[in-house]
Amino acid sequence: MNSKNHFYLLVTVLIFSLISCNTAFVVTNKIPKKKPNILFIMTDDHALAAISAYKGFLAKVAPTPNIDRIAREGVRFNNMICTNSICGPSRASIITGKYSHVNGFFKNEGGGDFDGSQQTFPKLLQSAGYETAVIGKWHLGTAPTGFDYYKVLFNKEGQGTYFDPVFEATGNKIIEEKGKHSTAVIKEDALKWLKNRAKKDSPFMLMYQFKAPHRPWEPGPGYEDYLKDVSIPYPTTFNDDYKGRAAAKDAWMRIDGHMNRKDLKIKPPKGLSEEQLNAWNSFGNNDGEFWTPDSTMTDTQRKEWKYQHYIKDYLRVVKGVDDAVGEVLKYLDESGLAENTIVVYTSDQGFYLGEHGWFDKRFMYEESLHMPLLMRYPNHIAAGTVSNDLLLNIDFAPTLLSLAGIETPKDIQGKSFVPVLENKKDKPLRDAVYYHYYEYPYWHHVQPHYGIRTERYKLIHYYYDMDNWELFDLKKDPFEVNNVYDNAANKALISNLKTRLEELKKEYKMDLSDEALKKMTKLSIDRRYRVEPAN
C-alpha cells in the first residue's frame, strides 16, 4: 500500500471511529436512567412507640427487627406529621398530595367517598410506565383507580376484618377468604403479585397495606401467646388528669372508661341474638357505659388490667406485620430486586398506647400526630440516617414522583423531601405544619380542631362545641400536659403563632370561618361499599 492510500485509510478509520464513539455517546444519553421500583408498606394506627427503631418505651419488650431493618439500611424520619389523624382522610392525602379539604375526603363518618377520578400519584406513575398495584386496606369507599391490579379489604365498610376478610378485586370481583387472617392473606397476595407481575420489563409500584394494628387487635394463628407472661411498661402520662385541657377531658377514648367488651376479648353469654350480641360486644364505647371484668377490682387494678390486655393484643398484631414485612424484604433480596427498589414503611397516622390514658388517635397531640416513616433505597440513601425535618403526609406524592423522575404537578400541595434524602438542603424543608381534624361526635367524641406545630411550639384551637385554645412548649413539656395558653408571658409568642397559622391556612386554601368549618363537620353523606359483580 502506497503512502497516499495509507493516509486515506487512516483518515477513514479515524473518521469511522469518531462517528462510532459519538453515536455510542448519543445513544447512551438517550437511554433513560433505570427507574426505581417502589414498595410502599403502610399499616393502620401504628404508633412510633411500637416500632423499636424509634427507641420508645416499648422498644425493648416488643422489638420489630424487620421494620427496624429498613431504618438501619436507610433513613428514619422523626417528624413525619399527619395532616388529619384518621384513616381514610390520611390515605386520601397521601395519594393526592393534598389536604383533606382540597381532595374532598376530610372525614370517615358521613363524609361520603373519595373521588377516584382525581389526580393521584399512582395514576401519574402508571401513566409514566409503572405497573401499579394496591393490596390490603384501602378504606376510601370507591374502588381504587390508577392501578393495574387491586385487591382491597371490602367488608365492614372497607375496614375489613382480621378473620374471614372479604376483598374487592380488579373487575368488581368480591373474594371471601374463609378461615384466613387478613395479615397472612395480604402478605401472600403481595408476594404472589410480585412473583407473577404481568409487565416484568416495567418498574413497579406496590402499595402493600395492612389492617393491623387497627382495633379490635385480633392476632393471627401463632401469635396469641406472644408476650403472655410479660408485664408491659406504662407510658409516662398513663394517669393524666387532663387539667387545663377541656377537649381532652371530654373525649371518649379512655382505656378505663371507653373500651368495649369485644376490644378486650370478653366472651359473651350464650344464646344472644345477632342484635343482642352486637349490643353486648359494643357496650363500653360511650361515656357512662361502665363494665368491669371483676367487681372486686379497684379503679387502678381495672385500668391496668384493661391496658395489659389491650397493649398485648396490639403488639401481637404488630408482630404479625413485622414478620410479613420480613418475608417481602427477603423476597426482594433473593429476586435481585432490592438494589433498585425504594422501600417505604409508614402508617396512616399514629396511635395512643396508653399515653394520656387513651387508645385511638384524632387529637393533634404528638402520639397520634406523628406517623412512622422509614425509607431504604440502596446507593441513594445513606444507611443509618436520621432526620428531624418537619414533613407532612402530603409530601409522599411529590417525593415518590421525583424519585421516579416524574415532574410534580403544580396543584400538589406537598413538597418533595428528596433534598433531605440526598442531604442537599441548605435550610429546613419548612418551619411549621398545619393540622385539621373535622369528625364529630363519632366515634370518640373528639372536638374538631386545627393548629400549628413548629419545631418547639404547638398551638391548637377547638372550635365546635367549645372555643378553647391550647399552647404547648414541646421543649419544656414534651408530654403535653401543661397548657400555657393563659400565661401572660406568652402573649407575644401566641400572636406570632396565630399570624403564622393564618398564613398556613391561606397557603393551603383553608381560610374559612369557624362557622363554615362547623358545617363541614355536620355534613352527612352516605358511603358506598356494595358493588354488584361484573357481568
URTA-V486127 format. One line per field, one symbol per residue. psi: psi as a letter, one per 40 degrees, with the letter a starting at -180 (. if undefined). burial: + if it has 24 or more other C-alpha atoms within 12 Angstrom, else -. A space follows every 10 residues. Layout:
psi=???
burial=???
This chain:
psi=hidddddddd dddddddddd ddddddddde hihhiiihhh hhahfhidde hedefaeedd dgigdddddd ddebihhefh hhehgicddd ddddddfiid edeegeidhe eaihgeeihi dddddddeei hiihhbhdfe ciiiiehdii hihdiffedi idifihihih ffhhhhghei hddddddddd dddddfidgd eiiihhhghi difihfghii heedehedfh hhiiidfdfh efhegdddde igfhdeeehi dddefhhiii eiiddddddd dehedihegh iieheeiidd dddddddddd dddddddddd dddddddddd ddddeeeddf hhhhhaidaa ihfeheeiia bdieiddddh iihhihghed hhheihheih iieeeddddd dddefhhhid eheiihfddd deffieiidi eiihihhdhi eieefhhiii iihaddihhh hheceigiii hhheddgeef eghfdehdee dddddddddd dddddddeff giiddddddd dehhhiiafh ihii.
burial=---------- ---------- ---------- ----++++++ ++++++++++ ++++-+++-- ++++++++++ ++++++++++ ++++++++++ ++++++++++ ++++++++++ ++++++-+++ ++++++--++ ++++++++++ ++++++++++ +++++-++++ +++++++++- ---+-++--- ++++++++++ +-++------ --++++++++ ++++++++++ --+--++--- -++++-++-+ -+--+-++++ ++++++++++ +++++----- ---------+ +++++++--- +++------- -+++++++++ ++++++++++ ++++++-++- -+----++++ ++++++++++ ++++++++++ ++++++++++ ++++++++-+ +---++++++ ++++++++++ ++++-+-+-- -+++++++-+ +-------++ -+++++++++ ++++++++++ +++++-++++ ++++---+++ +++------+ +++++----- --++--++-+ ++-++--+-+ ------++-+ +-----+++- -----
